[in-house]
Amino acid sequence: MKSTCENKEKSLETICPICGEIMKKDLYAYDSIENGKINYKCENCGHKSSKI
């Protein structure tokens, strides 16, 4: 069983559907806290997505 710290780190990353690289949590998104969304941005191609 994975530790809580490992699970938390994994939730900060997802795979980009455009280029296949790892997308990291976008720290500069303005609506993350208000709506309970986690916004991700790909550093390779710039694609953005969000998950609730």
Phi and psi restraints in degrees (range 20) as a CNS / XPLOR table:
assign (resid 1 and name C) (resid 2 and name N)
       (resid 2 and name CA) (resid 2 and name C) 1.0 -79.1 20.0 2
assign (resid 2 and name N) (resid 2 and name CA)
       (resid 2 and name C) (resid 3 and name N) 1.0 151.8 20.0 2
assign (resid 2 and name C) (resid 3 and name N)
       (resid 3 and name CA) (resid 3 and name C) 1.0 -76.0 20.0 2
assign (resid 3 and name N) (resid 3 and name CA)
       (resid 3 and name C) (resid 4 and name N) 1.0 163.3 20.0 2
assign (resid 3 and name C) (resid 4 and name N)
       (resid 4 and name CA) (resid 4 and name C) 1.0 -62.8 20.0 2
assign (resid 4 and name N) (resid 4 and name CA)
       (resid 4 and name C) (resid 5 and name N) 1.0 -36.5 20.0 2
assign (resid 4 and name C) (resid 5 and name N)
       (resid 5 and name CA) (resid 5 and name C) 1.0 -62.5 20.0 2
assign (resid 5 and name N) (resid 5 and name CA)
       (resid 5 and name C) (resid 6 and name N) 1.0 -42.8 20.0 2
assign (resid 5 and name C) (resid 6 and name N)
       (resid 6 and name CA) (resid 6 and name C) 1.0 -64.9 20.0 2
assign (resid 6 and name N) (resid 6 and name CA)
       (resid 6 and name C) (resid 7 and name N) 1.0 -41.6 20.0 2
assign (resid 6 and name C) (resid 7 and name N)
       (resid 7 and name CA) (resid 7 and name C) 1.0 -64.4 20.0 2
assign (resid 7 and name N) (resid 7 and name CA)
       (resid 7 and name C) (resid 8 and name N) 1.0 -38.5 20.0 2
assign (resid 7 and name C) (resid 8 and name N)
       (resid 8 and name CA) (resid 8 and name C) 1.0 -65.9 20.0 2
assign (resid 8 and name N) (resid 8 and name CA)
       (resid 8 and name C) (resid 9 and name N) 1.0 -40.4 20.0 2
assign (resid 8 and name C) (resid 9 and name N)
       (resid 9 and name CA) (resid 9 and name C) 1.0 -64.4 20.0 2
assign (resid 9 and name N) (resid 9 and name CA)
       (resid 9 and name C) (resid 10 and name N) 1.0 -40.6 20.0 2
assign (resid 9 and name C) (resid 10 and name N)
       (resid 10 and name CA) (resid 10 and name C) 1.0 -65.3 20.0 2
assign (resid 10 and name N) (resid 10 and name CA)
       (resid 10 and name C) (resid 11 and name N) 1.0 -33.4 20.0 2
assign (resid 10 and name C) (resid 11 and name N)
       (resid 11 and name CA) (resid 11 and name C) 1.0 -72.6 20.0 2
assign (resid 11 and name N) (resid 11 and name CA)
       (resid 11 and name C) (resid 12 and name N) 1.0 -13.1 20.0 2
assign (resid 11 and name C) (resid 12 and name N)
       (resid 12 and name CA) (resid 12 and name C) 1.0 -86.5 20.0 2
assign (resid 12 and name N) (resid 12 and name CA)
       (resid 12 and name C) (resid 13 and name N) 1.0 -1.8 20.0 2
assign (resid 12 and name C) (resid 13 and name N)
       (resid 13 and name CA) (resid 13 and name C) 1.0 -132.9 20.0 2
assign (resid 13 and name N) (resid 13 and name CA)
       (resid 13 and name C) (resid 14 and name N) 1.0 149.0 20.0 2
assign (resid 13 and name C) (resid 14 and name N)
       (resid 14 and name CA) (resid 14 and name C) 1.0 -148.7 20.0 2
assign (resid 14 and name N) (resid 14 and name CA)
       (resid 14 and name C) (resid 15 and name N) 1.0 170.4 20.0 2
assign (resid 14 and name C) (resid 15 and name N)
       (resid 15 and name CA) (resid 15 and name C) 1.0 -94.3 20.0 2
assign (resid 15 and name N) (resid 15 and name CA)
       (resid 15 and name C) (resid 16 and name N) 1.0 133.5 20.0 2
assign (resid 15 and name C) (resid 16 and name N)
       (resid 16 and name CA) (resid 16 and name C) 1.0 -72.1 20.0 2
assign (resid 16 and name N) (resid 16 and name CA)
       (resid 16 and name C) (resid 17 and name N) 1.0 127.7 20.0 2
assign (resid 16 and name C) (resid 17 and name N)
       (resid 17 and name CA) (resid 17 and name C) 1.0 -73.5 20.0 2
assign (resid 17 and name N) (resid 17 and name CA)
       (resid 17 and name C) (resid 18 and name N) 1.0 -15.2 20.0 2
assign (resid 17 and name C) (resid 18 and name N)
       (resid 18 and name CA) (resid 18 and name C) 1.0 -86.0 20.0 2
assign (resid 18 and name N) (resid 18 and name CA)
       (resid 18 and name C) (resid 19 and name N) 1.0 -55.1 20.0 2
assign (resid 18 and name C) (resid 19 and name N)
       (resid 19 and name CA) (resid 19 and name C) 1.0 -112.7 20.0 2
assign (resid 19 and name N) (resid 19 and name CA)
       (resid 19 and name C) (resid 20 and name N) 1.0 -10.8 20.0 2
assign (resid 19 and name C) (resid 20 and name N)
       (resid 20 and name CA) (resid 20 and name C) 1.0 86.4 20.0 2
assign (resid 20 and name N) (resid 20 and name CA)
       (resid 20 and name C) (resid 21 and name N) 1.0 0.7 20.0 2
assign (resid 20 and name C) (resid 21 and name N)
       (resid 21 and name CA) (resid 21 and name C) 1.0 -80.2 20.0 2
assign (resid 21 and name N) (resid 21 and name CA)
       (resid 21 and name C) (resid 22 and name N) 1.0 170.5 20.0 2
assign (resid 21 and name C) (resid 22 and name N)
       (resid 22 and name CA) (resid 22 and name C) 1.0 -80.5 20.0 2
assign (resid 22 and name N) (resid 22 and name CA)
       (resid 22 and name C) (resid 23 and name N) 1.0 128.5 20.0 2
assign (resid 22 and name C) (resid 23 and name N)
       (resid 23 and name CA) (resid 23 and name C) 1.0 -95.9 20.0 2
assign (resid 23 and name N) (resid 23 and name CA)
       (resid 23 and name C) (resid 24 and name N) 1.0 135.1 20.0 2
assign (resid 23 and name C) (resid 24 and name N)
       (resid 24 and name CA) (resid 24 and name C) 1.0 -107.3 20.0 2
assign (resid 24 and name N) (resid 24 and name CA)
       (resid 24 and name C) (resid 25 and name N) 1.0 160.5 20.0 2
assign (resid 24 and name C) (resid 25 and name N)
       (resid 25 and name CA) (resid 25 and name C) 1.0 -58.7 20.0 2
assign (resid 25 and name N) (resid 25 and name CA)
       (resid 25 and name C) (resid 26 and name N) 1.0 132.4 20.0 2
assign (resid 25 and name C) (resid 26 and name N)
       (resid 26 and name CA) (resid 26 and name C) 1.0 -84.7 20.0 2
assign (resid 26 and name N) (resid 26 and name CA)
       (resid 26 and name C) (resid 27 and name N) 1.0 107.5 20.0 2
assign (resid 26 and name C) (resid 27 and name N)
       (resid 27 and name CA) (resid 27 and name C) 1.0 -74.3 20.0 2
assign (resid 27 and name N) (resid 27 and name CA)
       (resid 27 and name C) (resid 28 and name N) 1.0 -16.6 20.0 2
assign (resid 27 and name C) (resid 28 and name N)
       (resid 28 and name CA) (resid 28 and name C) 1.0 -101.0 20.0 2
assign (resid 28 and name N) (resid 28 and name CA)
       (resid 28 and name C) (resid 29 and name N) 1.0 8.9 20.0 2
assign (resid 28 and name C) (resid 29 and name N)
       (resid 29 and name CA) (resid 29 and name C) 1.0 -71.7 20.0 2
assign (resid 29 and name N) (resid 29 and name CA)
       (resid 29 and name C) (resid 30 and name N) 1.0 134.0 20.0 2
assign (resid 29 and name C) (resid 30 and name N)
       (resid 30 and name CA) (resid 30 and name C) 1.0 -85.3 20.0 2
assign (resid 30 and name N) (resid 30 and name CA)
       (resid 30 and name C) (resid 31 and name N) 1.0 -18.9 20.0 2
assign (resid 30 and name C) (resid 31 and name N)
       (resid 31 and name CA) (resid 31 and name C) 1.0 -109.4 20.0 2
assign (resid 31 and name N) (resid 31 and name CA)
       (resid 31 and name C) (resid 32 and name N) 1.0 15.3 20.0 2
assign (resid 31 and name C) (resid 32 and name N)
       (resid 32 and name CA) (resid 32 and name C) 1.0 -64.9 20.0 2
assign (resid 32 and name N) (resid 32 and name CA)
       (resid 32 and name C) (resid 33 and name N) 1.0 -47.6 20.0 2
assign (resid 32 and name C) (resid 33 and name N)
       (resid 33 and name CA) (resid 33 and name C) 1.0 -76.0 20.0 2
assign (resid 33 and name N) (resid 33 and name CA)
       (resid 33 and name C) (resid 34 and name N) 1.0 -40.7 20.0 2
assign (resid 33 and name C) (resid 34 and name N)
       (resid 34 and name CA) (resid 34 and name C) 1.0 -61.6 20.0 2
assign (resid 34 and name N) (resid 34 and name CA)
       (resid 34 and name C) (resid 35 and name N) 1.0 -45.7 20.0 2
assign (resid 34 and name C) (resid 35 and name N)
       (resid 35 and name CA) (resid 35 and name C) 1.0 -100.6 20.0 2
assign (resid 35 and name N) (resid 35 and name CA)
       (resid 35 and name C) (resid 36 and name N) 1.0 -0.5 20.0 2
assign (resid 35 and name C) (resid 36 and name N)
       (resid 36 and name CA) (resid 36 and name C) 1.0 71.4 20.0 2
assign (resid 36 and name N) (resid 36 and name CA)
       (resid 36 and name C) (resid 37 and name N) 1.0 22.8 20.0 2
assign (resid 36 and name C) (resid 37 and name N)
       (resid 37 and name CA) (resid 37 and name C) 1.0 -93.8 20.0 2
assign (resid 37 and name N) (resid 37 and name CA)
       (resid 37 and name C) (resid 38 and name N) 1.0 152.8 20.0 2
assign (resid 37 and name C) (resid 38 and name N)
       (resid 38 and name CA) (resid 38 and name C) 1.0 -110.8 20.0 2
assign (resid 38 and name N) (resid 38 and name CA)
       (resid 38 and name C) (resid 39 and name N) 1.0 117.6 20.0 2
assign (resid 38 and name C) (resid 39 and name N)
       (resid 39 and name CA) (resid 39 and name C) 1.0 -97.3 20.0 2
assign (resid 39 and name N) (resid 39 and name CA)
       (resid 39 and name C) (resid 40 and name N) 1.0 137.3 20.0 2
assign (resid 39 and name C) (resid 40 and name N)
       (resid 40 and name CA) (resid 40 and name C) 1.0 -120.7 20.0 2
assign (resid 40 and name N) (resid 40 and name CA)
       (resid 40 and name C) (resid 41 and name N) 1.0 147.9 20.0 2
assign (resid 40 and name C) (resid 41 and name N)
       (resid 41 and name CA) (resid 41 and name C) 1.0 -137.3 20.0 2
assign (resid 41 and name N) (resid 41 and name CA)
       (resid 41 and name C) (resid 42 and name N) 1.0 133.5 20.0 2
assign (resid 41 and name C) (resid 42 and name N)
       (resid 42 and name CA) (resid 42 and name C) 1.0 -82.5 20.0 2
assign (resid 42 and name N) (resid 42 and name CA)
       (resid 42 and name C) (resid 43 and name N) 1.0 125.0 20.0 2
assign (resid 42 and name C) (resid 43 and name N)
       (resid 43 and name CA) (resid 43 and name C) 1.0 -74.7 20.0 2
assign (resid 43 and name N) (resid 43 and name CA)
       (resid 43 and name C) (resid 44 and name N) 1.0 -19.1 20.0 2
assign (resid 43 and name C) (resid 44 and name N)
       (resid 44 and name CA) (resid 44 and name C) 1.0 -82.1 20.0 2
assign (resid 44 and name N) (resid 44 and name CA)
       (resid 44 and name C) (resid 45 and name N) 1.0 -53.8 20.0 2
assign (resid 44 and name C) (resid 45 and name N)
       (resid 45 and name CA) (resid 45 and name C) 1.0 -111.3 20.0 2
assign (resid 45 and name N) (resid 45 and name CA)
       (resid 45 and name C) (resid 46 and name N) 1.0 -10.7 20.0 2
assign (resid 45 and name C) (resid 46 and name N)
       (resid 46 and name CA) (resid 46 and name C) 1.0 88.3 20.0 2
assign (resid 46 and name N) (resid 46 and name CA)
       (resid 46 and name C) (resid 47 and name N) 1.0 2.4 20.0 2
assign (resid 46 and name C) (resid 47 and name N)
       (resid 47 and name CA) (resid 47 and name C) 1.0 -63.5 20.0 2
assign (resid 47 and name N) (resid 47 and name CA)
       (resid 47 and name C) (resid 48 and name N) 1.0 138.9 20.0 2
assign (resid 47 and name C) (resid 48 and name N)
       (resid 48 and name CA) (resid 48 and name C) 1.0 -118.8 20.0 2
assign (resid 48 and name N) (resid 48 and name CA)
       (resid 48 and name C) (resid 49 and name N) 1.0 144.8 20.0 2
assign (resid 48 and name C) (resid 49 and name N)
       (resid 49 and name CA) (resid 49 and name C) 1.0 -151.2 20.0 2
assign (resid 49 and name N) (resid 49 and name CA)
       (resid 49 and name C) (resid 50 and name N) 1.0 165.8 20.0 2
assign (resid 49 and name C) (resid 50 and name N)
       (resid 50 and name CA) (resid 50 and name C) 1.0 -139.3 20.0 2
assign (resid 50 and name N) (resid 50 and name CA)
       (resid 50 and name C) (resid 51 and name N) 1.0 153.2 20.0 2
assign (resid 50 and name C) (resid 51 and name N)
       (resid 51 and name CA) (resid 51 and name C) 1.0 -131.5 20.0 2
assign (resid 51 and name N) (resid 51 and name CA)
       (resid 51 and name C) (resid 52 and name N) 1.0 146.0 20.0 2
